[in-house]
Amino acid sequence: MEVALLTNKKAHFNYEITDTFEAGLELLGTEVKSVRAGLGSLLGARIMPRGGEAYLVGATIPAFQLANASKDFDPDRNRRLLLTKKEIAILVEVEKEKGLTIVPISVYNKGRKLKIQIGIARGKKKFDKRQVLKKRESDRDIRREMKGGRG
């Protein structure tokens, strides 16, 4: 059973996700406890393939207990992703292509391990975002009318 511990709530709003990958996440012990407690943020984070490896950049994962964390602990440090060479090669090609980016979608438990779902995404235009907001608002109005009509 996979339960999302951290989610990037703006990912589906700001981007059109075309493809997804699952990757392992290399964390310190205090960071693992912190993520399992639901602390941390993926907002503004992205994935950068560099030198045959992929890194999570811009995510904030604090230490579980700051008093016990080492003095040089950085909650915004780059974290290595555990992917196959083939998947990293795909991400390198995606990064070269104009208009595409790689964003983290969620961090979740898979058994005892923490996994991160990453997506290949194309940025949405402003009018696309407006359409999403209009549709959400009209759906909310319809639900409100249906609920009020029965009683």
N, C-alpha and C positions, 0 to 999 in steps of 0.2 A: 504494500500500500504506500503510495507516494503522496506525501503532504508537502505543499510548498511552504518553505520556511521564510524565504525572502522572495519578493516579486518586484519586477520592474513595471509598475502600473502604467507608466507612460509609453512603454514599448509598443503596444498595439495601437495607441492613439497617434503617436508621432511617426510610426513606421508601418509599412506594409511588409509583413514577414512572409518570405517566399519559401524558405527551407530552414529546418531546425536540426541541431546536433545535440548529443548528450556528451558531456565531458566530466572527468573527475576534476576536483579542485584541491590544490595543494595548500593546506592551511596549517597554522600552528595550533597547539592544543587549546589555548585560551580562545582562539578565534572559532574553533569548532563548537565549543560550549556556548559562545556568544551567538552563533548562527542558530543553534538548536533552541536557544531561548528567544529567538525572533528578533535579535538586535542586529542592526546593520542596514545598509541601503544600497540598492543597485541603480538608483536614479543618476543619470549622467554617465554611467559606466559604459565601456565598450571593450571589445576584444581586439588585441593587436598581435598578429603573428610576426615574430622577430627571431632571426637566427635559428630556424628549424624548430622553434617552440612557439606556443601561443600564451599570451598573458591577459589577465583581467585587469584593466586599467580604470581608475576612477571610482571603484567601489569602496565604500567605507564599512569596515568590519572592526568594531572596537574590541578590546580585550574584555574577557568576561568579568574579571575583577582587576580594576586598574592598579590597586595596591600590590597585587602579585605579578603584574606584568613587568617585563624588563624595562630598564630606563630608556632604551633606544627603540621601543616598540612604536611602529607607525601604523595607525589604523587605515591609512590611505595608500599603503604600499601596493606595488604590482604583485599579483598572485599568479603563479604558473598554472596552466590548465593541462590536464592529462588527456591527450588525444593521440590517435595513431598518426603515422607519418603521412598516410594518404589523406586523412582529414585536414591536417595542417597544410598540405599542398593545395587542397581545395580552398582553404581560407586565404592563403597567399594570393591565389588567382582572383578571389572575390575582392580582396583589398585593392588590387591593381585596377579593377574595373570601376569606371567612373559612375558615381551615383549610388553605389552599394556600400553598406557598412555592416559590421558584425556587432550585434548587441546581445547582452545577457537578458534572458527573459525571466528565469526563476532559479532559485537554489532549493533543492529538496532532498529528502532522505530516500535512499534506495537500499533497503536492508540496513546495514550499519554504516554505509558509506554516504557521504554527501556528494551530490551530483549537481551540475549546473546545466541548464538548458540554454543554448545559445541559438540565435537566429540570424540568418542572412536577410537583411532588410533594405528596402528602398524608402527613402524619406517621402512622407506624404506632403502634398501641397496644401496651402492654407484653405482652399475651397473644399478639399477632401475632408479636412478636419471639421469644417463647418457643417458639411453634410452629415457626418457622424453625430455631431451634437444635435442637429435638428431631428435626426431619426430617433435618438435617445429620448429627446423631449417629447416627441409625438407618441412614442411607445409608452412613456410614463403617463401622458394624458389619457391614452386609450385605456390603460390599466385602471386609472383612477375612475374613469367613466363606467367601466365594467363593474368595478367594485361598488360604486355608488348606485348603479342601476338595479342591482339585486336586492339591496336592503330596503 
